[in-house]
Amino acid sequence: MTSGVFTEVWADPLIWFHLAVANGERRPNLQRALDALHELSAFLDDSLAGGASLRARWDAEL
């Protein structure tokens, strides 16, 4: 079982991050993450012959 202090070590920053995102902050960070996911999806498509399925999932998420 974890102690409250241990949980706060990782939970507090996560909560503050979500609050910042909800307030419209951190847009550049989120855009970089989306760009990285898009690049990863394209890489997997090319490398694993994922075909249109990965592209369709990416388009559905946007």
CHARMM internal coordinates of N, CA and C (Angstrom, degrees):
IC EDIT
DIST 1 N 1 CA 1.4527
DIST 1 CA 1 C 1.5241
ANGL 1 N 1 CA 1 C 108.73
DIST 1 C 2 N 1.3271
ANGL 1 CA 1 C 2 N 116.37
DIHE 1 N 1 CA 1 C 2 N 139.96
DIST 2 N 2 CA 1.4573
ANGL 1 C 2 N 2 CA 119.43
DIHE 1 CA 1 C 2 N 2 CA -177.86
DIST 2 CA 2 C 1.5167
ANGL 2 N 2 CA 2 C 110.65
DIHE 1 C 2 N 2 CA 2 C -91.73
DIST 2 C 3 N 1.3124
ANGL 2 CA 2 C 3 N 114.55
DIHE 2 N 2 CA 2 C 3 N 150.11
DIST 3 N 3 CA 1.4679
ANGL 2 C 3 N 3 CA 119.05
DIHE 2 CA 2 C 3 N 3 CA 177.74
DIST 3 CA 3 C 1.5183
ANGL 3 N 3 CA 3 C 109.67
DIHE 2 C 3 N 3 CA 3 C -84.52
DIST 3 C 4 N 1.3157
ANGL 3 CA 3 C 4 N 115.94
DIHE 3 N 3 CA 3 C 4 N 162.84
DIST 4 N 4 CA 1.4555
ANGL 3 C 4 N 4 CA 120.84
DIHE 3 CA 3 C 4 N 4 CA 179.20
DIST 4 CA 4 C 1.5111
ANGL 4 N 4 CA 4 C 112.66
DIHE 3 C 4 N 4 CA 4 C -62.19
DIST 4 C 5 N 1.3335
ANGL 4 CA 4 C 5 N 116.91
DIHE 4 N 4 CA 4 C 5 N -37.25
DIST 5 N 5 CA 1.4638
ANGL 4 C 5 N 5 CA 120.77
DIHE 4 CA 4 C 5 N 5 CA -179.49
DIST 5 CA 5 C 1.5220
ANGL 5 N 5 CA 5 C 110.10
DIHE 4 C 5 N 5 CA 5 C -63.95
DIST 5 C 6 N 1.3366
ANGL 5 CA 5 C 6 N 116.80
DIHE 5 N 5 CA 5 C 6 N -44.00
DIST 6 N 6 CA 1.4589
ANGL 5 C 6 N 6 CA 120.25
DIHE 5 CA 5 C 6 N 6 CA 179.27
DIST 6 CA 6 C 1.5281
ANGL 6 N 6 CA 6 C 110.35
DIHE 5 C 6 N 6 CA 6 C -60.98
DIST 6 C 7 N 1.3078
ANGL 6 CA 6 C 7 N 117.71
DIHE 6 N 6 CA 6 C 7 N -43.72
DIST 7 N 7 CA 1.4571
ANGL 6 C 7 N 7 CA 121.85
DIHE 6 CA 6 C 7 N 7 CA -179.49
DIST 7 CA 7 C 1.5190
ANGL 7 N 7 CA 7 C 110.93
DIHE 6 C 7 N 7 CA 7 C -63.06
DIST 7 C 8 N 1.3232
ANGL 7 CA 7 C 8 N 116.98
DIHE 7 N 7 CA 7 C 8 N -39.87
DIST 8 N 8 CA 1.4616
ANGL 7 C 8 N 8 CA 120.27
DIHE 7 CA 7 C 8 N 8 CA -179.91
DIST 8 CA 8 C 1.5233
ANGL 8 N 8 CA 8 C 111.84
DIHE 7 C 8 N 8 CA 8 C -64.67
DIST 8 C 9 N 1.3234
ANGL 8 CA 8 C 9 N 117.18
DIHE 8 N 8 CA 8 C 9 N -30.26
DIST 9 N 9 CA 1.4587
ANGL 8 C 9 N 9 CA 120.88
DIHE 8 CA 8 C 9 N 9 CA -178.18
DIST 9 CA 9 C 1.5196
ANGL 9 N 9 CA 9 C 110.95
DIHE 8 C 9 N 9 CA 9 C -58.51
DIST 9 C 10 N 1.3137
ANGL 9 CA 9 C 10 N 118.44
DIHE 9 N 9 CA 9 C 10 N -41.41
DIST 10 N 10 CA 1.4614
ANGL 9 C 10 N 10 CA 119.98
DIHE 9 CA 9 C 10 N 10 CA -179.90
DIST 10 CA 10 C 1.5189
ANGL 10 N 10 CA 10 C 112.71
DIHE 9 C 10 N 10 CA 10 C -102.30
DIST 10 C 11 N 1.3268
ANGL 10 CA 10 C 11 N 118.24
DIHE 10 N 10 CA 10 C 11 N -26.26
DIST 11 N 11 CA 1.4642
ANGL 10 C 11 N 11 CA 120.29
DIHE 10 CA 10 C 11 N 11 CA -175.37
DIST 11 CA 11 C 1.5285
ANGL 11 N 11 CA 11 C 112.02
DIHE 10 C 11 N 11 CA 11 C -76.49
DIST 11 C 12 N 1.3072
ANGL 11 CA 11 C 12 N 117.83
DIHE 11 N 11 CA 11 C 12 N -41.21
DIST 12 N 12 CA 1.4624
ANGL 11 C 12 N 12 CA 119.75
DIHE 11 CA 11 C 12 N 12 CA -177.72
DIST 12 CA 12 C 1.5278
ANGL 12 N 12 CA 12 C 113.01
DIHE 11 C 12 N 12 CA 12 C -58.50
DIST 12 C 13 N 1.3310
ANGL 12 CA 12 C 13 N 118.85
DIHE 12 N 12 CA 12 C 13 N -50.50
DIST 13 N 13 CA 1.4717
ANGL 12 C 13 N 13 CA 118.03
DIHE 12 CA 12 C 13 N 13 CA 178.08
DIST 13 CA 13 C 1.5287
ANGL 13 N 13 CA 13 C 112.69
DIHE 12 C 13 N 13 CA 13 C -61.30
DIST 13 C 14 N 1.3153
ANGL 13 CA 13 C 14 N 116.65
DIHE 13 N 13 CA 13 C 14 N -35.38
DIST 14 N 14 CA 1.4601
ANGL 13 C 14 N 14 CA 119.83
DIHE 13 CA 13 C 14 N 14 CA 178.67
DIST 14 CA 14 C 1.5314
ANGL 14 N 14 CA 14 C 110.97
DIHE 13 C 14 N 14 CA 14 C -64.86
DIST 14 C 15 N 1.3024
ANGL 14 CA 14 C 15 N 116.44
DIHE 14 N 14 CA 14 C 15 N -43.16
DIST 15 N 15 CA 1.4703
ANGL 14 C 15 N 15 CA 120.82
DIHE 14 CA 14 C 15 N 15 CA 178.13
DIST 15 CA 15 C 1.5185
ANGL 15 N 15 CA 15 C 110.44
DIHE 14 C 15 N 15 CA 15 C -63.54
DIST 15 C 16 N 1.3382
ANGL 15 CA 15 C 16 N 116.98
DIHE 15 N 15 CA 15 C 16 N -44.97
DIST 16 N 16 CA 1.4744
ANGL 15 C 16 N 16 CA 120.04
DIHE 15 CA 15 C 16 N 16 CA 179.18
DIST 16 CA 16 C 1.5270
ANGL 16 N 16 CA 16 C 110.99
DIHE 15 C 16 N 16 CA 16 C -62.89
DIST 16 C 17 N 1.3222
ANGL 16 CA 16 C 17 N 116.98
DIHE 16 N 16 CA 16 C 17 N -36.96
DIST 17 N 17 CA 1.4617
ANGL 16 C 17 N 17 CA 120.65
DIHE 16 CA 16 C 17 N 17 CA 177.55
DIST 17 CA 17 C 1.5264
ANGL 17 N 17 CA 17 C 110.57
DIHE 16 C 17 N 17 CA 17 C -62.58
DIST 17 C 18 N 1.3285
ANGL 17 CA 17 C 18 N 116.91
DIHE 17 N 17 CA 17 C 18 N -46.70
DIST 18 N 18 CA 1.4705
ANGL 17 C 18 N 18 CA 120.55
DIHE 17 CA 17 C 18 N 18 CA 179.85
DIST 18 CA 18 C 1.5238
ANGL 18 N 18 CA 18 C 111.40
DIHE 17 C 18 N 18 CA 18 C -63.20
DIST 18 C 19 N 1.3103
ANGL 18 CA 18 C 19 N 117.39
DIHE 18 N 18 CA 18 C 19 N -38.57
DIST 19 N 19 CA 1.4630
ANGL 18 C 19 N 19 CA 120.16
DIHE 18 CA 18 C 19 N 19 CA 177.26
DIST 19 CA 19 C 1.5257
ANGL 19 N 19 CA 19 C 111.23
DIHE 18 C 19 N 19 CA 19 C -65.66
DIST 19 C 20 N 1.3185
ANGL 19 CA 19 C 20 N 116.87
DIHE 19 N 19 CA 19 C 20 N -40.03
DIST 20 N 20 CA 1.4671
ANGL 19 C 20 N 20 CA 120.28
DIHE 19 CA 19 C 20 N 20 CA 178.18
DIST 20 CA 20 C 1.5213
ANGL 20 N 20 CA 20 C 110.92
DIHE 19 C 20 N 20 CA 20 C -64.12
DIST 20 C 21 N 1.3202
ANGL 20 CA 20 C 21 N 116.81
DIHE 20 N 20 CA 20 C 21 N -41.93
DIST 21 N 21 CA 1.4663
ANGL 20 C 21 N 21 CA 121.09
DIHE 20 CA 20 C 21 N 21 CA 178.29
DIST 21 CA 21 C 1.5281
ANGL 21 N 21 CA 21 C 109.94
DIHE 20 C 21 N 21 CA 21 C -62.95
DIST 21 C 22 N 1.3183
ANGL 21 CA 21 C 22 N 116.64
DIHE 21 N 21 CA 21 C 22 N -43.66
DIST 22 N 22 CA 1.4649
ANGL 21 C 22 N 22 CA 120.70
DIHE 21 CA 21 C 22 N 22 CA -179.95
DIST 22 CA 22 C 1.5198
ANGL 22 N 22 CA 22 C 111.70
DIHE 21 C 22 N 22 CA 22 C -62.29
DIST 22 C 23 N 1.3230
ANGL 22 CA 22 C 23 N 116.93
DIHE 22 N 22 CA 22 C 23 N -28.88
DIST 23 N 23 CA 1.4638
ANGL 22 C 23 N 23 CA 121.30
DIHE 22 CA 22 C 23 N 23 CA 179.30
DIST 23 CA 23 C 1.5233
ANGL 23 N 23 CA 23 C 112.68
DIHE 22 C 23 N 23 CA 23 C -87.39
DIST 23 C 24 N 1.3325
ANGL 23 CA 23 C 24 N 117.44
DIHE 23 N 23 CA 23 C 24 N 6.31
DIST 24 N 24 CA 1.4579
ANGL 23 C 24 N 24 CA 120.89
DIHE 23 CA 23 C 24 N 24 CA 177.47
DIST 24 CA 24 C 1.5193
ANGL 24 N 24 CA 24 C 113.95
DIHE 23 C 24 N 24 CA 24 C 86.28
DIST 24 C 25 N 1.3126
ANGL 24 CA 24 C 25 N 117.11
DIHE 24 N 24 CA 24 C 25 N 4.64
DIST 25 N 25 CA 1.4553
ANGL 24 C 25 N 25 CA 120.64
DIHE 24 CA 24 C 25 N 25 CA 176.64
DIST 25 CA 25 C 1.5247
ANGL 25 N 25 CA 25 C 108.65
DIHE 24 C 25 N 25 CA 25 C -84.08
DIST 25 C 26 N 1.2956
ANGL 25 CA 25 C 26 N 116.22
DIHE 25 N 25 CA 25 C 26 N 169.95
DIST 26 N 26 CA 1.4722
ANGL 25 C 26 N 26 CA 122.28
DIHE 25 CA 25 C 26 N 26 CA 175.77
DIST 26 CA 26 C 1.5247
ANGL 26 N 26 CA 26 C 113.56
DIHE 25 C 26 N 26 CA 26 C 69.18
DIST 26 C 27 N 1.3239
ANGL 26 CA 26 C 27 N 117.84
DIHE 26 N 26 CA 26 C 27 N 19.89
DIST 27 N 27 CA 1.4664
ANGL 26 C 27 N 27 CA 119.49
DIHE 26 CA 26 C 27 N 27 CA 179.48
DIST 27 CA 27 C 1.5292
ANGL 27 N 27 CA 27 C 113.32
DIHE 26 C 27 N 27 CA 27 C -58.37
DIST 27 C 28 N 1.3320
ANGL 27 CA 27 C 28 N 118.70
DIHE 27 N 27 CA 27 C 28 N -44.30
DIST 28 N 28 CA 1.4727
ANGL 27 C 28 N 28 CA 118.03
DIHE 27 CA 27 C 28 N 28 CA 178.83
DIST 28 CA 28 C 1.5308
ANGL 28 N 28 CA 28 C 111.95
DIHE 27 C 28 N 28 CA 28 C -60.47
DIST 28 C 29 N 1.3247
ANGL 28 CA 28 C 29 N 117.14
DIHE 28 N 28 CA 28 C 29 N -38.74
DIST 29 N 29 CA 1.4688
ANGL 28 C 29 N 29 CA 120.58
DIHE 28 CA 28 C 29 N 29 CA 178.81
DIST 29 CA 29 C 1.5244
ANGL 29 N 29 CA 29 C 110.33
DIHE 28 C 29 N 29 CA 29 C -62.91
DIST 29 C 30 N 1.3188
ANGL 29 CA 29 C 30 N 116.09
DIHE 29 N 29 CA 29 C 30 N -44.62
DIST 30 N 30 CA 1.4651
ANGL 29 C 30 N 30 CA 119.88
DIHE 29 CA 29 C 30 N 30 CA -178.66
DIST 30 CA 30 C 1.5219
ANGL 30 N 30 CA 30 C 111.08
DIHE 29 C 30 N 30 CA 30 C -66.94
DIST 30 C 31 N 1.3330
ANGL 30 CA 30 C 31 N 116.88
DIHE 30 N 30 CA 30 C 31 N -38.40
DIST 31 N 31 CA 1.4609
ANGL 30 C 31 N 31 CA 119.59
DIHE 30 CA 30 C 31 N 31 CA 179.13
DIST 31 CA 31 C 1.5212
ANGL 31 N 31 CA 31 C 110.66
DIHE 30 C 31 N 31 CA 31 C -65.47
DIST 31 C 32 N 1.3325
ANGL 31 CA 31 C 32 N 116.98
DIHE 31 N 31 CA 31 C 32 N -39.77
DIST 32 N 32 CA 1.4653
ANGL 31 C 32 N 32 CA 120.02
DIHE 31 CA 31 C 32 N 32 CA 177.44
DIST 32 CA 32 C 1.5245
ANGL 32 N 32 CA 32 C 110.64
DIHE 31 C 32 N 32 CA 32 C -63.42
DIST 32 C 33 N 1.3206
ANGL 32 CA 32 C 33 N 116.78
DIHE 32 N 32 CA 32 C 33 N -39.69
DIST 33 N 33 CA 1.4680
ANGL 32 C 33 N 33 CA 120.00
DIHE 32 CA 32 C 33 N 33 CA 178.85
DIST 33 CA 33 C 1.5280
ANGL 33 N 33 CA 33 C 110.60
DIHE 32 C 33 N 33 CA 33 C -65.17
DIST 33 C 34 N 1.3281
ANGL 33 CA 33 C 34 N 117.19
DIHE 33 N 33 CA 33 C 34 N -43.14
DIST 34 N 34 CA 1.4674
ANGL 33 C 34 N 34 CA 120.17
DIHE 33 CA 33 C 34 N 34 CA 177.90
DIST 34 CA 34 C 1.5201
ANGL 34 N 34 CA 34 C 111.46
DIHE 33 C 34 N 34 CA 34 C -63.72
DIST 34 C 35 N 1.3444
ANGL 34 CA 34 C 35 N 116.53
DIHE 34 N 34 CA 34 C 35 N -40.89
DIST 35 N 35 CA 1.4628
ANGL 34 C 35 N 35 CA 120.21
DIHE 34 CA 34 C 35 N 35 CA 177.79
DIST 35 CA 35 C 1.5281
ANGL 35 N 35 CA 35 C 111.00
DIHE 34 C 35 N 35 CA 35 C -62.32
DIST 35 C 36 N 1.3332
ANGL 35 CA 35 C 36 N 116.10
DIHE 35 N 35 CA 35 C 36 N -41.95
DIST 36 N 36 CA 1.4651
ANGL 35 C 36 N 36 CA 120.41
DIHE 35 CA 35 C 36 N 36 CA 179.19
DIST 36 CA 36 C 1.5305
ANGL 36 N 36 CA 36 C 110.84
DIHE 35 C 36 N 36 CA 36 C -64.03
DIST 36 C 37 N 1.3247
ANGL 36 CA 36 C 37 N 117.21
DIHE 36 N 36 CA 36 C 37 N -40.80
DIST 37 N 37 CA 1.4701
ANGL 36 C 37 N 37 CA 120.67
DIHE 36 CA 36 C 37 N 37 CA 177.56
DIST 37 CA 37 C 1.5232
ANGL 37 N 37 CA 37 C 110.96
DIHE 36 C 37 N 37 CA 37 C -64.18
DIST 37 C 38 N 1.3090
ANGL 37 CA 37 C 38 N 115.92
DIHE 37 N 37 CA 37 C 38 N -38.57
DIST 38 N 38 CA 1.4659
ANGL 37 C 38 N 38 CA 119.94
DIHE 37 CA 37 C 38 N 38 CA 178.46
DIST 38 CA 38 C 1.5221
ANGL 38 N 38 CA 38 C 110.11
DIHE 37 C 38 N 38 CA 38 C -64.73
DIST 38 C 39 N 1.3368
ANGL 38 CA 38 C 39 N 117.47
DIHE 38 N 38 CA 38 C 39 N -43.94
DIST 39 N 39 CA 1.4596
ANGL 38 C 39 N 39 CA 120.68
DIHE 38 CA 38 C 39 N 39 CA 178.00
DIST 39 CA 39 C 1.5326
ANGL 39 N 39 CA 39 C 111.24
DIHE 38 C 39 N 39 CA 39 C -63.42
DIST 39 C 40 N 1.3222
ANGL 39 CA 39 C 40 N 116.49
DIHE 39 N 39 CA 39 C 40 N -41.51
DIST 40 N 40 CA 1.4631
ANGL 39 C 40 N 40 CA 120.17
DIHE 39 CA 39 C 40 N 40 CA 178.28
DIST 40 CA 40 C 1.5223
ANGL 40 N 40 CA 40 C 110.72
DIHE 39 C 40 N 40 CA 40 C -62.87
DIST 40 C 41 N 1.3175
ANGL 40 CA 40 C 41 N 116.88
DIHE 40 N 40 CA 40 C 41 N -42.24
DIST 41 N 41 CA 1.4608
ANGL 40 C 41 N 41 CA 121.05
DIHE 40 CA 40 C 41 N 41 CA 178.77
DIST 41 CA 41 C 1.5205
ANGL 41 N 41 CA 41 C 110.70
DIHE 40 C 41 N 41 CA 41 C -61.61
DIST 41 C 42 N 1.3334
ANGL 41 CA 41 C 42 N 116.89
DIHE 41 N 41 CA 41 C 42 N -43.42
DIST 42 N 42 CA 1.4663
ANGL 41 C 42 N 42 CA 120.41
DIHE 41 CA 41 C 42 N 42 CA 178.80
DIST 42 CA 42 C 1.5237
ANGL 42 N 42 CA 42 C 110.66
DIHE 41 C 42 N 42 CA 42 C -64.39
DIST 42 C 43 N 1.3348
ANGL 42 CA 42 C 43 N 116.58
DIHE 42 N 42 CA 42 C 43 N -41.57
DIST 43 N 43 CA 1.4658
ANGL 42 C 43 N 43 CA 120.64
DIHE 42 CA 42 C 43 N 43 CA 177.92
DIST 43 CA 43 C 1.5288
ANGL 43 N 43 CA 43 C 110.77
DIHE 42 C 43 N 43 CA 43 C -60.76
DIST 43 C 44 N 1.3298
ANGL 43 CA 43 C 44 N 116.42
DIHE 43 N 43 CA 43 C 44 N -46.74
DIST 44 N 44 CA 1.4617
ANGL 43 C 44 N 44 CA 119.97
DIHE 43 CA 43 C 44 N 44 CA -179.86
DIST 44 CA 44 C 1.5176
ANGL 44 N 44 CA 44 C 111.35
DIHE 43 C 44 N 44 CA 44 C -64.48
DIST 44 C 45 N 1.3143
ANGL 44 CA 44 C 45 N 116.35
DIHE 44 N 44 CA 44 C 45 N -39.20
DIST 45 N 45 CA 1.4674
ANGL 44 C 45 N 45 CA 119.83
DIHE 44 CA 44 C 45 N 45 CA 176.54
DIST 45 CA 45 C 1.5212
ANGL 45 N 45 CA 45 C 110.59
DIHE 44 C 45 N 45 CA 45 C -57.58
DIST 45 C 46 N 1.3351
ANGL 45 CA 45 C 46 N 115.86
DIHE 45 N 45 CA 45 C 46 N -47.94
DIST 46 N 46 CA 1.4616
ANGL 45 C 46 N 46 CA 120.44
DIHE 45 CA 45 C 46 N 46 CA -177.86
DIST 46 CA 46 C 1.5222
ANGL 46 N 46 CA 46 C 111.87
DIHE 45 C 46 N 46 CA 46 C -70.10
DIST 46 C 47 N 1.3213
ANGL 46 CA 46 C 47 N 116.28
DIHE 46 N 46 CA 46 C 47 N -41.65
DIST 47 N 47 CA 1.4646
ANGL 46 C 47 N 47 CA 120.55
DIHE 46 CA 46 C 47 N 47 CA -174.11
DIST 47 CA 47 C 1.5188
ANGL 47 N 47 CA 47 C 113.49
DIHE 46 C 47 N 47 CA 47 C -77.26
DIST 47 C 48 N 1.2946
ANGL 47 CA 47 C 48 N 116.65
DIHE 47 N 47 CA 47 C 48 N -38.87
DIST 48 N 48 CA 1.4555
ANGL 47 C 48 N 48 CA 120.30
DIHE 47 CA 47 C 48 N 48 CA -173.04
DIST 48 CA 48 C 1.5168
ANGL 48 N 48 CA 48 C 113.15
DIHE 47 C 48 N 48 CA 48 C -106.23
DIST 48 C 49 N 1.3045
ANGL 48 CA 48 C 49 N 116.18
DIHE 48 N 48 CA 48 C 49 N 7.49
DIST 49 N 49 CA 1.4607
ANGL 48 C 49 N 49 CA 121.34
DIHE 48 CA 48 C 49 N 49 CA -178.60
DIST 49 CA 49 C 1.5225
ANGL 49 N 49 CA 49 C 110.53
DIHE 48 C 49 N 49 CA 49 C 53.89
DIST 49 C 50 N 1.3335
ANGL 49 CA 49 C 50 N 114.45
DIHE 49 N 49 CA 49 C 50 N 45.71
DIST 50 N 50 CA 1.4588
ANGL 49 C 50 N 50 CA 119.89
DIHE 49 CA 49 C 50 N 50 CA -179.03
DIST 50 CA 50 C 1.5112
ANGL 50 N 50 CA 50 C 112.94
DIHE 49 C 50 N 50 CA 50 C -68.58
DIST 50 C 51 N 1.3061
ANGL 50 CA 50 C 51 N 115.93
DIHE 50 N 50 CA 50 C 51 N -16.47
DIST 51 N 51 CA 1.4480
ANGL 50 C 51 N 51 CA 119.64
DIHE 50 CA 50 C 51 N 51 CA 177.96
DIST 51 CA 51 C 1.5144
ANGL 51 N 51 CA 51 C 112.29
DIHE 50 C 51 N 51 CA 51 C 65.39
DIST 51 C 52 N 1.2881
ANGL 51 CA 51 C 52 N 115.26
DIHE 51 N 51 CA 51 C 52 N -147.76
DIST 52 N 52 CA 1.4531
ANGL 51 C 52 N 52 CA 121.25
DIHE 51 CA 51 C 52 N 52 CA -174.74
DIST 52 CA 52 C 1.5283
ANGL 52 N 52 CA 52 C 112.82
DIHE 51 C 52 N 52 CA 52 C -77.97
DIST 52 C 53 N 1.3254
ANGL 52 CA 52 C 53 N 117.79
DIHE 52 N 52 CA 52 C 53 N -13.74
DIST 53 N 53 CA 1.4626
ANGL 52 C 53 N 53 CA 119.04
DIHE 52 CA 52 C 53 N 53 CA -173.99
DIST 53 CA 53 C 1.5241
ANGL 53 N 53 CA 53 C 112.42
DIHE 52 C 53 N 53 CA 53 C -64.24
DIST 53 C 54 N 1.3377
ANGL 53 CA 53 C 54 N 117.06
DIHE 53 N 53 CA 53 C 54 N -44.17
DIST 54 N 54 CA 1.4628
ANGL 53 C 54 N 54 CA 118.83
DIHE 53 CA 53 C 54 N 54 CA 179.01
DIST 54 CA 54 C 1.5258
ANGL 54 N 54 CA 54 C 110.79
DIHE 53 C 54 N 54 CA 54 C -67.58
DIST 54 C 55 N 1.3426
ANGL 54 CA 54 C 55 N 116.42
DIHE 54 N 54 CA 54 C 55 N -40.27
DIST 55 N 55 CA 1.4567
ANGL 54 C 55 N 55 CA 119.61
DIHE 54 CA 54 C 55 N 55 CA 177.97
DIST 55 CA 55 C 1.5331
ANGL 55 N 55 CA 55 C 111.09
DIHE 54 C 55 N 55 CA 55 C -62.80
DIST 55 C 56 N 1.3111
ANGL 55 CA 55 C 56 N 116.99
DIHE 55 N 55 CA 55 C 56 N -40.45
DIST 56 N 56 CA 1.4609
ANGL 55 C 56 N 56 CA 120.98
DIHE 55 CA 55 C 56 N 56 CA 179.81
DIST 56 CA 56 C 1.5195
ANGL 56 N 56 CA 56 C 110.80
DIHE 55 C 56 N 56 CA 56 C -65.21
DIST 56 C 57 N 1.3216
ANGL 56 CA 56 C 57 N 116.94
DIHE 56 N 56 CA 56 C 57 N -39.59
DIST 57 N 57 CA 1.4730
ANGL 56 C 57 N 57 CA 119.94
DIHE 56 CA 56 C 57 N 57 CA 177.59
DIST 57 CA 57 C 1.5053
ANGL 57 N 57 CA 57 C 110.92
DIHE 56 C 57 N 57 CA 57 C -65.03
DIST 57 C 58 N 1.3509
ANGL 57 CA 57 C 58 N 116.68
DIHE 57 N 57 CA 57 C 58 N -42.03
DIST 58 N 58 CA 1.4623
ANGL 57 C 58 N 58 CA 119.82
DIHE 57 CA 57 C 58 N 58 CA 179.02
DIST 58 CA 58 C 1.5260
ANGL 58 N 58 CA 58 C 110.06
DIHE 57 C 58 N 58 CA 58 C -61.96
DIST 58 C 59 N 1.3163
ANGL 58 CA 58 C 59 N 117.32
DIHE 58 N 58 CA 58 C 59 N -46.44
DIST 59 N 59 CA 1.4726
ANGL 58 C 59 N 59 CA 121.04
DIHE 58 CA 58 C 59 N 59 CA 179.73
DIST 59 CA 59 C 1.5180
ANGL 59 N 59 CA 59 C 111.21
DIHE 58 C 59 N 59 CA 59 C -61.82
DIST 59 C 60 N 1.3236
ANGL 59 CA 59 C 60 N 117.37
DIHE 59 N 59 CA 59 C 60 N -35.79
DIST 60 N 60 CA 1.4662
ANGL 59 C 60 N 60 CA 120.92
DIHE 59 CA 59 C 60 N 60 CA 179.87
DIST 60 CA 60 C 1.5160
ANGL 60 N 60 CA 60 C 110.87
DIHE 59 C 60 N 60 CA 60 C -67.81
DIST 60 C 61 N 1.3382
ANGL 60 CA 60 C 61 N 117.89
DIHE 60 N 60 CA 60 C 61 N -31.41
DIST 61 N 61 CA 1.4547
ANGL 60 C 61 N 61 CA 121.58
DIHE 60 CA 60 C 61 N 61 CA -179.47
DIST 61 CA 61 C 1.5241
ANGL 61 N 61 CA 61 C 112.02
DIHE 60 C 61 N 61 CA 61 C -73.30
DIST 61 C 62 N 1.3172
ANGL 61 CA 61 C 62 N 117.18
DIHE 61 N 61 CA 61 C 62 N -28.41
DIST 62 N 62 CA 1.4629
ANGL 61 C 62 N 62 CA 119.71
DIHE 61 CA 61 C 62 N 62 CA -179.71
DIST 62 CA 62 C 1.4797
ANGL 62 N 62 CA 62 C 107.99
DIHE 61 C 62 N 62 CA 62 C -84.40
END
COOR INIT
IC SEED 1 N 1 CA 1 C
IC BUILD
